[in-house]
Amino acid sequence: MDVTFDQIKKQYAAEVERAQGRTLSSRDELPLSYDELTPAWLTAVLSDGTPGAEVVSHRLGDEDEGTSSRRRIFLTWNDAGTQAGLPTSVFSKGTMTLESRYLLGMNGGIAAEAVFYNTVLPTLDVRAPHALFAAYDPDTFNSIIIMRDMTDQVRFGSHSIDLTQDQVRSQLRLLASLHARYYESPELDTTLSEFNTWERYFAITVDAAGFGPACARGFAEAEEVIPPRLFARADEIWPATLRSVEDSGRLPRTLIHSDVHLKNWYIDADGEMGLNDWQCSCKGSWGRDLAYSISTALSVENRRLWERDLVAYYVEQLHAAGAPKVEFDEAWRIYRQQLFNALAWWTGTLGQPPEAPKMQPRESSIEFIRRMSHAIDDLDSLDSF
């Protein structure tokens, strides 16, 4: 869907006008803010058909604003809901602000995540959050996804940790299962028809968010953590990024998560890795997910020790999950090249203009840029094309 910011802004204003004085009670209505939530609406979307179950009251957790609006919601049920074991807390994310609709509406992220939870996840053997309700409006780009609250059951990734080799292997098993399921599948044009291609997703992000200049600013700002040899070739980074995106369009397609940095992973109670935040999912090359996940998951030292074995392990797991065999040398070349468009996601985040919404803390951007830029330098990726 090709839309402009002015169109999104106009639809947003009209939606706000229509919502004046309303009280939400139907699952067909989407809230414009978390303050609009009512016990009746929460009952409609979360009671799961349990006879007599009603939300008596609710309380909102702390605000968490980024590319989407995120909140925990604490629920008090009546006796029927309590006896049925309905959740006492949930985690929600939505595109309730004009900024989030602009960022995620134009590139298809809003539709992609809702479709992923409603249609795609049930076909996959991967660990991901369980959505209790997921809906979006294709005209206004309003959306809300309510998931089981895992806050107290899992450990979420952060820029300040690095994973063990076994934990990265768990990541790669999940990615291999995801990638093999839709590897050059006819369903890319049916089940996944609402997902953008990675190349189009990237192009829209570049155009809508001024990503090229933002990446250049972010790269310059992160000089202190970038290897001097690589920083001296700063002018070559953006052309290499565009080349890596272009090349990915000639590689076999599948469904990719495409934003597999460490903060989007969680460590489950049994030690296995799960993956959340599917708003960037699209149709593209497995190489982006592979390069992005390994280069952000590990310290520079551990990546140097383990990455060849990890790439080989991913290739084995991809084939074992049903995809055609990929030779190691080919996978290694793709891994080296796809590091550039992974790096762009964080130099572009760091280099956003002051008036733009802050999508990530500065320390996260700096640490991931450090890890990825060292990988690019170690592997002579600029000379890999």
C-alpha positions as CSV (number, residue, x, y, z in Angstrom):
1,M,0.0,0.0,0.0
2,D,1.6,3.3,-1.1
3,V,0.7,6.1,1.2
4,T,2.1,9.5,2.2
5,F,2.6,11.1,5.6
6,D,-0.1,13.6,4.8
7,Q,-2.6,10.8,4.1
8,I,-1.7,9.1,7.4
9,K,-2.0,12.4,9.2
10,K,-5.4,13.1,7.7
11,Q,-6.7,9.6,8.6
12,Y,-5.4,10.0,12.1
13,A,-7.1,13.3,12.6
14,A,-10.4,11.9,11.2
15,E,-10.1,8.9,13.6
16,V,-9.5,11.1,16.6
17,E,-12.6,13.1,15.6
18,R,-14.8,10.0,15.2
19,A,-13.6,8.7,18.6
20,Q,-14.8,11.8,20.6
21,G,-17.0,10.7,23.5
22,R,-17.1,7.0,22.7
23,T,-16.7,4.2,25.2
24,L,-15.0,1.1,24.0
25,S,-16.9,-2.2,24.4
26,S,-16.5,-4.2,21.1
27,R,-13.5,-6.1,19.8
28,D,-14.1,-4.4,16.5
29,E,-13.1,-1.0,18.0
30,L,-9.4,-0.2,18.4
31,P,-8.2,2.1,21.1
32,L,-6.6,5.4,20.3
33,S,-4.7,5.4,23.6
34,Y,-4.3,3.1,26.6
35,D,-6.4,5.6,28.6
36,E,-9.3,4.6,26.3
37,L,-9.3,1.0,27.5
38,T,-12.3,-0.1,29.5
39,P,-13.2,-3.3,31.4
40,A,-15.9,-4.1,28.8
41,W,-13.4,-3.9,25.9
42,L,-10.8,-5.9,27.7
43,T,-13.5,-8.5,28.5
44,A,-14.4,-8.7,24.8
45,V,-10.9,-9.3,23.6
46,L,-9.5,-11.4,26.5
47,S,-12.3,-13.5,28.0
48,D,-11.7,-16.3,25.4
49,G,-15.4,-17.2,25.4
50,T,-15.4,-18.2,29.0
51,P,-19.0,-18.1,30.2
52,G,-19.7,-15.2,32.6
53,A,-16.1,-14.0,32.7
54,E,-15.7,-10.3,33.0
55,V,-12.8,-7.9,33.7
56,V,-13.8,-6.0,36.8
57,S,-11.0,-3.4,36.7
58,H,-7.6,-2.9,35.2
59,R,-4.4,-1.0,35.8
60,L,-1.7,0.2,33.4
61,G,2.0,-0.4,33.8
62,D,4.7,2.2,33.1
63,E,4.8,3.9,29.7
64,D,7.3,2.5,27.1
65,E,7.3,4.5,24.0
66,G,9.5,3.7,20.9
67,T,8.6,2.7,17.4
68,S,5.4,1.5,19.1
69,S,3.5,2.2,22.3
70,R,4.0,-0.6,24.9
71,R,2.4,-1.2,28.2
72,R,1.7,-4.0,30.7
73,I,-1.9,-4.2,31.7
74,F,-2.9,-5.7,35.0
75,L,-6.4,-7.3,35.2
76,T,-8.8,-8.1,37.9
77,W,-11.4,-10.7,36.9
78,N,-14.7,-11.6,38.5
79,D,-15.1,-15.1,40.0
80,A,-15.8,-16.8,36.6
81,G,-12.7,-15.3,35.1
82,T,-10.5,-16.1,38.1
83,Q,-11.7,-19.7,38.3
84,A,-11.0,-20.1,34.6
85,G,-7.4,-19.0,35.1
86,L,-7.6,-16.1,32.8
87,P,-4.5,-13.9,32.8
88,T,-4.0,-11.3,35.5
89,S,-1.5,-9.4,33.4
90,V,-0.8,-9.0,29.7
91,F,1.7,-7.2,27.6
92,S,0.4,-4.9,24.8
93,K,1.9,-2.9,21.9
94,G,0.1,-0.7,19.5
95,T,0.5,2.1,17.0
96,M,-1.6,4.7,18.8
97,T,0.6,7.7,17.9
98,L,1.0,9.5,14.6
99,E,4.7,8.9,14.8
100,S,4.4,5.1,15.1
101,R,1.9,4.9,12.3
102,Y,4.3,6.9,10.1
103,L,7.3,4.7,11.0
104,L,5.5,1.3,10.7
105,G,2.5,2.0,8.4
106,M,4.4,3.1,5.3
107,N,6.8,0.1,5.4
108,G,4.1,-2.5,6.1
109,G,5.2,-3.3,9.6
110,I,1.8,-2.9,11.2
111,A,0.1,-5.4,8.9
112,A,3.0,-7.8,9.0
113,E,3.0,-8.2,12.8
114,A,-0.7,-8.7,13.1
115,V,-0.8,-11.2,10.2
116,F,2.2,-13.0,11.7
117,Y,0.5,-13.6,15.0
118,N,-2.9,-14.4,13.6
119,T,-2.0,-16.5,10.6
120,V,1.7,-17.4,10.3
121,L,2.8,-18.3,13.9
122,P,0.4,-21.2,14.1
123,T,2.2,-22.8,11.1
124,L,5.7,-22.5,12.7
125,D,7.6,-24.5,15.2
126,V,9.4,-21.5,16.8
127,R,9.3,-19.9,20.3
128,A,7.6,-16.6,20.1
129,P,5.1,-14.7,22.3
130,H,1.5,-16.0,22.3
131,A,-0.9,-13.3,21.1
132,L,-4.3,-13.2,22.8
133,F,-5.6,-10.5,20.4
134,A,-4.0,-8.9,17.3
135,A,-5.8,-6.5,15.1
136,Y,-5.1,-3.5,12.8
137,D,-7.0,-1.1,10.6
138,P,-5.5,-1.1,7.1
139,D,-6.9,2.4,6.4
140,T,-5.8,4.3,9.5
141,F,-2.8,2.0,10.5
142,N,-4.1,1.9,14.1
143,S,-3.3,-1.5,15.7
144,I,-3.0,-3.3,19.0
145,I,-1.5,-6.6,19.9
146,I,-2.1,-8.1,23.3
147,M,0.2,-11.0,24.4
148,R,0.7,-13.2,27.4
149,D,2.9,-11.4,29.8
150,M,6.2,-13.2,30.0
151,T,7.9,-10.5,32.1
152,D,8.4,-12.7,35.2
153,Q,9.0,-16.0,33.3
154,V,11.8,-15.2,30.9
155,R,15.0,-13.2,30.7
156,F,15.0,-10.6,27.9
157,G,18.2,-9.9,25.9
158,S,20.0,-6.6,26.3
159,H,23.0,-4.8,24.7
160,S,24.9,-5.4,27.9
161,I,25.1,-9.2,27.7
162,D,26.6,-11.7,25.2
163,L,25.3,-15.2,24.8
164,T,27.0,-18.5,25.2
165,Q,27.7,-20.6,22.2
166,D,24.9,-23.0,23.1
167,Q,22.5,-20.1,23.3
168,V,23.5,-18.8,19.9
169,R,23.0,-22.3,18.5
170,S,19.5,-22.2,19.9
171,Q,18.9,-18.9,18.1
172,L,20.2,-20.5,14.9
173,R,17.9,-23.5,15.3
174,L,14.9,-21.2,15.6
175,L,16.0,-19.1,12.5
176,A,16.6,-22.2,10.5
177,S,13.2,-23.6,11.3
178,L,11.6,-20.2,10.4
179,H,13.5,-19.9,7.1
180,A,13.0,-23.5,6.0
181,R,9.3,-23.3,6.5
182,Y,8.8,-20.8,3.7
183,Y,12.0,-21.3,1.7
184,E,11.0,-20.4,-1.9
185,S,7.5,-21.5,-1.1
186,P,4.4,-20.6,-3.2
187,E,2.9,-19.3,0.1
188,L,5.2,-16.3,-0.2
189,D,2.5,-15.0,-2.7
190,T,-0.5,-16.3,-0.8
191,T,-0.2,-16.7,3.0
192,L,2.5,-14.1,3.1
193,S,1.1,-11.7,0.4
194,E,0.7,-8.9,3.0
195,F,4.4,-8.9,3.8
196,N,6.7,-6.6,2.0
197,T,9.9,-7.8,0.4
198,W,13.0,-6.9,2.4
199,E,14.3,-4.7,-0.4
200,R,11.0,-2.7,-0.5
201,Y,10.9,-2.5,3.3
202,F,14.4,-1.0,3.3
203,A,13.7,1.4,0.4
204,I,10.5,2.8,2.1
205,T,12.4,3.2,5.4
206,V,15.2,5.0,3.6
207,D,12.7,7.4,1.9
208,A,10.4,7.9,4.9
209,A,12.9,8.2,7.6
210,G,15.8,9.8,5.8
211,F,17.8,6.7,6.6
212,G,20.9,7.4,4.4
213,P,21.9,10.7,6.1
214,A,20.9,9.2,9.5
215,C,23.2,6.2,8.9
216,A,26.1,8.5,8.0
217,R,25.5,10.7,11.1
218,G,25.3,7.6,13.3
219,F,28.5,6.1,11.9
220,A,30.4,9.3,12.5
221,E,29.0,9.7,16.0
222,A,30.1,6.1,16.9
223,E,33.7,6.7,15.8
224,E,35.1,5.8,19.3
225,V,33.9,2.2,19.0
226,I,34.5,1.6,15.3
227,P,37.9,0.1,14.2
228,P,40.1,2.9,12.8
229,R,40.8,1.0,9.6
230,L,37.1,0.7,8.9
231,F,36.3,4.3,9.9
232,A,38.9,5.5,7.4
233,R,36.7,4.0,4.7
234,A,33.5,5.6,5.9
235,D,32.5,6.8,2.5
236,E,32.3,3.2,1.3
237,I,29.8,2.0,4.0
238,W,26.6,3.3,2.5
239,P,27.3,2.1,-1.1
240,A,28.1,-1.3,0.4
241,T,24.9,-1.2,2.3
242,L,22.9,-0.5,-0.8
243,R,24.8,-3.3,-2.6
244,S,24.0,-5.8,0.2
245,V,20.3,-5.0,-0.1
246,E,20.4,-5.2,-3.9
247,D,22.2,-8.6,-3.7
248,S,19.7,-10.0,-1.2
249,G,17.0,-9.6,-3.8
250,R,18.7,-12.1,-6.0
251,L,19.0,-14.7,-3.3
252,P,16.3,-17.4,-2.4
253,R,13.4,-15.9,-0.5
254,T,11.8,-16.9,2.7
255,L,10.1,-15.3,5.6
256,I,12.6,-13.4,7.8
257,H,12.3,-11.6,11.1
258,S,14.8,-9.0,9.9
259,D,15.3,-7.3,13.2
260,V,17.0,-10.0,15.2
261,H,19.2,-7.9,17.4
262,L,19.8,-9.3,20.9
263,K,17.2,-7.1,22.6
264,N,14.4,-8.9,20.6
265,W,15.4,-12.3,21.9
266,Y,14.5,-13.9,25.3
267,I,15.9,-16.8,27.2
268,D,13.1,-19.2,28.2
269,A,12.9,-21.0,31.5
270,D,14.6,-24.1,30.0
271,G,17.4,-22.1,28.5
272,E,16.1,-22.1,24.9
273,M,15.9,-18.9,23.0
274,G,12.6,-17.2,21.9
275,L,12.1,-14.3,19.5
276,N,9.7,-11.5,19.8
277,D,8.8,-8.1,18.1
278,W,7.9,-9.3,14.6
279,Q,7.0,-5.8,13.2
280,C,9.9,-5.8,10.8
281,S,9.2,-9.3,9.4
282,C,9.2,-9.5,5.6
283,K,10.2,-11.7,2.6
284,G,13.9,-11.8,2.1
285,S,17.1,-13.7,2.3
286,W,18.0,-15.7,5.4
287,G,21.4,-14.0,5.2
288,R,20.2,-10.9,6.9
289,D,18.9,-12.7,9.9
290,L,22.0,-14.9,10.1
291,A,24.5,-11.9,10.0
292,Y,22.4,-9.7,12.2
293,S,21.8,-12.3,15.0
294,I,25.4,-13.6,15.3
295,S,27.0,-10.1,15.1
296,T,24.8,-8.6,17.9
297,A,24.6,-11.7,20.1
298,L,28.3,-12.1,20.9
299,S,31.1,-10.2,22.3
300,V,33.7,-9.4,19.7
301,E,36.1,-11.9,21.2
302,N,33.6,-14.8,21.2
303,R,32.3,-14.0,17.8
304,R,35.9,-14.3,16.4
305,L,36.3,-17.7,18.1
306,W,32.9,-19.2,17.1
307,E,31.4,-17.5,14.0
308,R,32.7,-20.0,11.4
309,D,31.4,-22.9,13.3
310,L,28.1,-21.1,13.9
311,V,27.6,-20.3,10.2
312,A,28.3,-24.0,9.4
313,Y,25.9,-25.0,12.2
314,Y,23.1,-22.8,10.7
315,V,23.6,-24.2,7.2
316,E,23.3,-27.8,8.7
317,Q,20.2,-26.9,10.6
318,L,18.6,-25.1,7.6
319,H,19.0,-28.2,5.5
320,A,17.9,-30.5,8.3
321,A,14.7,-28.4,8.5
322,G,13.9,-29.1,4.9
323,A,15.6,-26.3,2.8
324,P,18.0,-27.1,0.0
325,K,21.6,-27.5,1.0
326,V,23.7,-24.3,1.0
327,E,27.4,-24.7,0.6
328,F,29.5,-23.2,3.4
329,D,31.5,-20.9,1.2
330,E,28.3,-19.4,-0.3
331,A,26.8,-19.0,3.2
332,W,30.1,-17.4,4.5
333,R,30.1,-14.9,1.6
334,I,26.4,-13.9,2.2
335,Y,27.1,-13.6,5.9
336,R,30.0,-11.2,5.3
337,Q,28.0,-9.0,2.9
338,Q,24.7,-8.9,4.8
339,L,26.5,-7.4,7.8
340,F,26.1,-3.9,6.2
341,N,22.4,-3.7,6.1
342,A,22.3,-5.0,9.7
343,L,24.7,-2.2,10.8
344,A,22.5,0.4,9.1
345,W,19.6,-0.4,11.4
346,W,21.7,0.9,14.3
347,T,23.8,3.7,12.7
348,G,20.4,4.9,11.4
349,T,18.9,4.7,14.8
350,L,21.8,6.5,16.5
351,G,21.9,9.2,13.8
352,Q,18.2,10.1,13.8
353,P,17.6,13.9,14.0
354,P,16.9,15.4,17.4
355,E,13.2,15.9,16.6
356,A,12.6,12.2,15.7
357,P,11.2,9.8,18.3
358,K,14.0,8.0,20.3
359,M,13.7,4.4,19.2
360,Q,16.5,3.0,21.3
361,P,18.8,4.1,24.2
362,R,22.1,5.5,22.9
363,E,24.1,2.8,24.8
364,S,22.3,0.0,22.9
365,S,23.1,1.7,19.5
366,I,26.7,2.2,20.5
367,E,27.3,-1.4,21.7
368,F,25.7,-3.0,18.7
369,I,27.6,-0.7,16.3
370,R,30.8,-1.7,18.1
371,R,30.0,-5.4,17.7
372,M,28.9,-5.2,14.0
373,S,31.6,-2.8,12.9
374,H,34.3,-5.1,14.3
375,A,32.8,-8.0,12.5
376,I,32.8,-6.1,9.2
377,D,36.4,-5.1,9.8
378,D,37.6,-8.6,10.9
379,L,36.0,-10.2,7.9
380,D,37.2,-7.6,5.3
381,S,33.5,-7.3,4.3
382,L,34.0,-4.2,2.2
383,D,36.1,-6.3,-0.1
384,S,33.7,-9.2,-0.2
385,F,31.5,-8.1,-3.2
